[in-house]
Amino acid sequence: MALIALAADKGAPGVTTAAVALGAVWPRPVLVAECDQAGGDLVYRLPADPATSDGSAMLNPSRGLLSLAATARRGLRPDQIAEHCQRLVGGLDVLVGITSAEQAQGMTWLWSPLARAFRGLGEVDVLADCGRLGAGSPLNELLREADMVVLFTRATLEQVAHLRERVVALTGELRGGPPLGVVVLADPRDFRASIAEVDRILTGTRQRLEARGGVPTPPVSVLGGLALDPKGAELLSGQWGGRLDRTLLIRSAREVATALTARVDGGPAAEPMLAEGRF
C-alpha cells in the first residue's frame, strides 16, 4: 500500500521513536523499516519477540537491511522482504537497519529498488525511518518513490529555521515528487500554539517560493503533533501494554497516524484533536 518516509533535519530529534510509536498504533498492517544511513539503533533499544526469534530476546543485527541488500543484488521482489524482517515484543514488524555509516557507502544503489519493493507489499504500509537528511542524499531516490515525506521538528527558532531550509531544498530535489508533511514535537502544555506557529512559518515559506516562479512547489502541510513525553519514550524500550497505552506519546501518535492514513488514502488530513487541557 503506502510508503511513508519519516525524516528530520539537523538537530531535530526522535525520528526512530516517532516511527516506532506510530507503528505501534497504526490502524492497519505496517512495517517499520530503518533506512537511516547513519546507522539504526533498534537492535540496541527494543526487545525481540522470543516466539519469532528462536527464543532470543534481542533483535539480530545481521538480519535486516544488510542481508536484504545482499539478496537484492540479484534483483529484489516485494515477497523477499519478509524473510529479512523481525518482530518486536508487542507484534510490530521491523526491518532492522545497518549499524554504521560505513555500511551505507556501498548501498547507494539500493534505495530506489527498495522503495519500489516496499510499495509492492500489498496490504502492508511501510514507515521508512530515514533519519536526518542532508543535501544530495542518496536517500532521495527512496523519497521520490514515497507516497508522502514527513519531516519532524520541534517548535524552536533554530529547528524551524533548519526545517524551512530543508523544505526549500527538497522542493528542488524532489521535483514532481511526493507531498511533504510536517509533524511537530511539542510540549503538551503548549501543544496547539506550537503547531500553529510552525504552520504559519511554513505557509509563508511556500508563498515566497511560489512568488519566485519556475520551481514547482509540492504541498507542505502540518499534520499535527507528537507530545514530547520522555517517560512514554522510555516505555517504548519495554513491553507494550496498559501503561504505554496511556502515555501522552502514544495518545498523540494515534492522532498523527489517523491524519497520515487519511492523507495517503487521498482524503483530507484529520484535524489535530490534542490541545491544551485535552490530555
C-alpha positions in Angstrom: 0.0 0.0 0.0 1.6 3.3 1.1 5.3 4.1 1.6 5.7 7.0 4.1 9.3 8.3 4.5 9.9 9.8 8.0 12.9 12.2 8.4 14.3 15.2 10.1 16.9 17.9 9.5 19.9 18.9 11.5 19.3 19.0 15.2 15.8 17.6 15.0 15.1 14.7 17.4 13.3 11.5 17.7 12.6 10.1 14.2 13.1 6.5 15.3 11.0 7.0 18.5 8.3 8.6 16.3 8.4 5.7 13.8 8.0 3.1 16.5 5.3 5.0 18.3 3.3 5.4 15.0 3.9 1.8 14.1 2.6 0.7 17.4 -0.8 2.4 16.8 -1.0 2.2 13.0 -4.6 1.3 12.1 -3.7 -1.4 9.5 -0.8 -3.8 8.8 2.5 -1.9 8.9 6.3 -2.5 8.6 8.8 -0.1 10.2 11.9 0.0 8.1 15.2 1.5 9.4 16.7 3.3 6.4 18.9 5.7 8.3 22.3 6.0 6.5 24.0 6.9 9.8 23.0 3.6 11.2 20.0 2.4 13.1 19.6 1.6 16.8 16.5 -0.6 17.1 18.8 -3.6 17.9 20.1 -1.7 20.9 16.8 -0.3 22.2 13.9 -2.7 21.6 13.3 -6.4 22.6 12.5 -9.1 20.0 9.5 -11.3 20.3 11.1 -14.6 21.5 8.4 -16.6 19.8 9.7 -15.4 16.4 13.4 -15.1 17.1 14.4 -18.6 18.1 13.9 -17.8 21.8 16.3 -14.7 21.8 15.2 -11.6 23.5 17.3 -9.4 21.2 17.0 -8.4 17.6 19.5 -9.9 15.2 21.7 -7.1 13.7 22.7 -9.4 10.8 19.1 -9.9 9.6 17.6 -6.9 8.1 18.6 -4.2 5.6 22.1 -5.6 5.3 21.0 -9.2 4.5 18.3 -7.9 2.2 20.9 -5.8 0.2 22.9 -9.0 -0.4 19.8 -10.6 -1.9 18.8 -7.5 -3.8 22.0 -7.5 -6.0 20.3 -10.4 -7.9 17.0 -8.5 -8.1 14.5 -7.5 -5.5 10.9 -8.7 -5.3 8.4 -7.5 -2.6 7.9 -11.0 -1.4 11.6 -11.3 -0.4 11.3 -8.5 2.2 9.5 -10.6 4.8 12.5 -13.1 5.0 14.6 -10.3 6.4 12.1 -8.8 8.9 11.9 -9.4 12.6 9.1 -8.9 15.2 9.2 -6.8 18.3 7.6 -7.7 21.6 4.1 -6.4 21.1 3.8 -7.6 17.5 5.3 -4.8 15.4 7.3 -6.0 12.4 10.6 -4.2 11.7 13.3 -4.3 9.1 16.5 -3.6 11.1 18.8 -1.1 9.5 22.6 -1.0 9.2 24.6 -0.5 12.3 27.2 2.0 11.0 27.5 4.8 8.4 30.4 2.9 6.7 28.0 0.1 5.7 25.8 2.6 3.9 28.6 3.6 1.5 28.2 0.5 -0.6 24.4 0.6 -0.6 23.6 3.8 -2.5 22.2 1.7 -5.4 19.6 0.0 -3.1 17.2 2.9 -2.2 15.2 3.1 -5.5 14.6 -0.7 -5.9 13.9 -1.0 -2.2 11.3 1.8 -2.4 9.6 0.1 -5.3 9.6 -3.3 -3.4 8.1 -1.5 -0.3 5.3 -0.1 -2.5 4.5 -3.6 -3.8 3.8 -5.1 -0.4 0.1 -5.4 -1.0 -1.9 -4.6 2.1 1.1 -3.5 4.2 2.1 0.1 4.8 5.8 0.9 5.3 7.1 3.6 7.6 10.6 4.2 6.5 12.8 5.8 9.2 15.2 7.9 7.1 16.9 9.7 10.0 18.4 13.1 9.3 18.6 14.2 5.7 21.4 16.1 4.1 22.0 17.8 0.7 22.0 15.5 -2.2 21.4 12.4 0.0 21.2 9.0 -1.8 18.0 8.5 0.1 16.4 11.0 -2.2 15.9 8.0 -4.5 13.7 6.4 -1.9 11.9 9.7 -1.1 10.9 10.2 -4.7 9.1 6.9 -4.7 7.2 7.6 -1.4 3.6 8.5 -1.1 4.5 11.2 1.4 7.6 12.5 3.1 7.0 13.5 6.7 9.5 15.8 8.4 9.7 16.1 12.2 10.7 19.3 14.1 10.4 21.0 17.4 8.9 24.4 17.6 12.1 26.2 18.4 13.5 29.0 16.3 16.6 27.2 15.2 14.9 23.9 14.4 12.1 25.5 12.4 14.8 27.5 10.5 16.5 24.2 9.6 13.2 22.7 8.6 12.3 25.7 6.4 15.6 25.3 4.5 15.1 21.5 4.2 11.6 22.1 2.7 13.2 24.5 0.2 15.9 22.0 -0.7 13.5 19.1 -1.1 11.3 21.2 -3.3 14.1 21.4 -5.8 15.5 17.9 -5.3 12.1 16.1 -5.5 10.6 17.9 -8.5 7.2 16.4 -9.1 7.7 14.1 -6.2 5.5 13.3 -3.2 3.8 15.9 -0.9 5.6 17.0 2.2 4.1 16.8 5.6 5.3 18.1 9.0 4.8 16.7 12.5 5.7 19.0 15.4 7.2 17.5 18.5 5.5 19.7 21.0 5.3 20.3 24.8 1.8 19.2 25.9 1.4 22.4 27.8 1.7 24.5 24.6 0.6 21.9 22.0 -1.8 23.9 19.9 0.3 27.1 19.8 3.4 25.2 18.8 1.7 23.5 15.9 0.1 26.8 14.7 3.4 28.7 14.8 5.2 26.1 12.6 2.2 26.1 10.2 2.4 29.9 9.9 6.1 29.8 9.1 5.9 27.1 6.5 2.9 28.8 4.8 5.0 31.9 4.4 7.9 29.9 3.0 5.7 28.3 0.4 4.1 31.6 -0.6 7.6 33.0 -1.2 8.6 30.0 -3.3 5.5 30.3 -5.4 6.2 34.1 -5.9 9.6 33.3 -7.3 8.2 31.1 -10.0 10.0 28.4 -12.0 10.2 25.8 -9.2 7.2 23.5 -8.7 6.2 23.6 -5.1 4.7 20.4 -3.6 2.0 20.7 -0.9 3.5 21.2 2.5 1.1 20.6 5.3 1.4 20.4 9.1 -0.3 17.1 10.0 -0.3 17.6 13.8 2.0 16.9 16.7 3.6 14.3 18.8 3.8 15.0 22.5 7.2 15.4 24.0 6.9 12.7 26.6 10.2 11.3 27.9 8.5 8.8 30.1 6.5 7.5 27.2 9.6 7.2 25.1 11.3 5.2 27.8 8.4 2.8 27.9 8.9 2.1 24.2 12.0 0.2 25.1 10.0 -2.2 27.2 6.8 -4.3 26.7 3.8 -2.5 25.3 0.7 -2.6 27.4 -1.6 -0.6 29.6 1.0 1.9 30.9 2.3 2.7 27.5 -1.2 3.0 26.0 -2.0 5.8 28.5 1.1 7.9 27.7 0.9 11.2 26.0 3.3 10.0 23.3 1.0 7.1 22.3 -2.2 9.1 22.6 -0.8 11.8 20.3 0.7 9.2 17.9 -2.8 7.8 17.3 -4.0 11.2 16.1 -1.0 11.6 13.8 -1.5 8.0 12.4 -5.1 8.9 11.6 -4.1 12.0 9.8 -1.4 10.3 7.8 -3.5 7.3 6.7 -6.3 9.7 5.7 -3.8 11.8 3.7 -2.1 9.0 1.8 -5.6 7.5 1.0 -6.4 10.7 -0.8 -8.6 12.4 1.8 -8.0 15.5 3.9 -5.9 15.1 7.0 -7.8 14.8 10.2 -7.9 17.9 12.4 -5.5 17.5 15.3 -7.5 16.6 18.4 -4.9 17.3 21.0 -4.8 20.7 22.6 -4.2 22.4 25.9 -6.3 20.7 28.5 -7.3 17.7 26.4 -4.9 15.3 28.0 
